[in-house]
Amino acid sequence: MPGISAEVSLYALRQAKLSPVIDEALRVFRASGLDVRPGAMSTLIAGDHDTVFDCLKEAFRQAASHGDLVMHVSVSNACPAVENRSGTI
């Protein structure tokens, strides 16, 4: 089965610092072996279906342990590679 990709944005609500929430999600993604490409506004992840969805669930759980947040995710099976036409993110 081909892989999927997801664009993930986290928004920490009523929290003094944003970085602990984002760092926690990135830790989960990286520990799973997903292809992880952090950007200025979102992170692109790619891998097999089960790993991507399991990691999204765990990343939300871990990030939410820091307080209120919103996770916005777009998932695609049409563009599983996280590179754009120029080969960069």
Phi, psi and omega per residue, in radians:
M1 nan 2.282 3.136
P2 -1.133 2.793 3.138
G3 -1.387 3.101 3.087
I4 -2.276 2.879 3.047
S5 -2.216 2.757 3.109
A6 -2.496 2.438 3.000
E7 -1.796 2.150 -3.014
V8 -2.110 2.260 3.025
S9 -2.176 2.370 3.091
L10 -2.031 2.371 3.113
Y11 -2.181 1.885 3.102
A12 -1.356 2.256 -3.115
L13 -1.869 2.373 3.088
R14 0.942 0.671 3.118
Q15 -2.145 2.458 -3.098
A16 -1.169 -0.587 -3.097
K17 -2.261 2.445 3.123
L18 -1.549 -0.546 -2.977
S19 -1.069 -0.631 3.129
P20 -1.056 -0.657 3.138
V21 -1.159 -0.844 -3.126
I22 -1.156 -0.769 3.135
D23 -1.063 -0.652 3.136
E24 -1.142 -0.781 3.115
A25 -1.112 -0.778 3.123
L26 -1.066 -0.660 3.111
R27 -1.061 -0.781 3.132
V28 -1.097 -0.817 -3.119
F29 -1.071 -0.813 -3.088
R30 -1.180 -0.665 -3.125
A31 -1.129 -0.395 -3.091
S32 -1.463 -0.219 -3.086
G33 1.530 0.123 3.070
L34 -1.134 2.738 2.948
D35 -1.345 2.067 -3.027
V36 -2.118 2.178 3.140
R37 -2.252 1.601 3.115
P38 -1.194 2.500 3.069
G39 -2.240 -3.093 -3.105
A40 -1.196 -0.574 -3.064
M41 -2.053 -0.289 -3.119
S42 -2.793 3.010 3.108
T43 -2.144 2.386 3.052
L44 -1.757 2.295 3.081
I45 -2.201 2.652 3.115
A46 -2.581 2.545 3.118
G47 2.984 -2.868 3.130
D48 -1.313 2.761 -3.057
H49 -0.878 -0.963 -3.050
D50 -1.069 -0.744 -3.124
T51 -1.142 -0.771 -3.137
V52 -1.057 -0.888 -3.087
F53 -1.200 -0.661 3.080
D54 -1.094 -0.713 -3.132
C55 -1.226 -0.632 3.067
L56 -1.067 -0.764 3.112
K57 -1.086 -0.838 -3.114
E58 -1.189 -0.684 3.115
A59 -1.079 -0.740 3.106
F60 -1.103 -0.799 -3.131
R61 -1.030 -0.836 -3.114
Q62 -1.189 -0.764 -3.140
A63 -1.142 -0.651 -3.139
A64 -1.185 -0.312 3.090
S65 -1.175 -0.264 3.104
H66 -1.547 -0.222 -3.125
G67 2.448 -2.926 -3.096
D68 -1.173 2.503 3.106
L69 -2.793 2.901 3.008
V70 -2.146 2.339 3.034
M71 -2.024 2.142 3.091
H72 -1.904 2.220 -3.062
V73 -2.323 2.331 2.946
S74 -2.025 2.198 -3.090
V75 -2.019 2.423 -3.126
S76 -2.426 2.433 2.958
N77 -1.818 -0.020 -3.127
A78 -1.552 -0.373 -3.141
C79 -2.406 1.200 -3.075
P80 -1.193 -0.394 3.094
A81 -1.336 2.488 -3.115
V82 -1.661 0.168 3.111
E83 -1.670 2.550 3.045
N84 -1.588 -2.996 -3.044
R85 -1.080 -0.501 3.140
S86 -1.464 -0.091 3.133
G87 1.534 0.143 3.135
T88 -2.229 2.922 3.102
I89 -1.677 nan nan
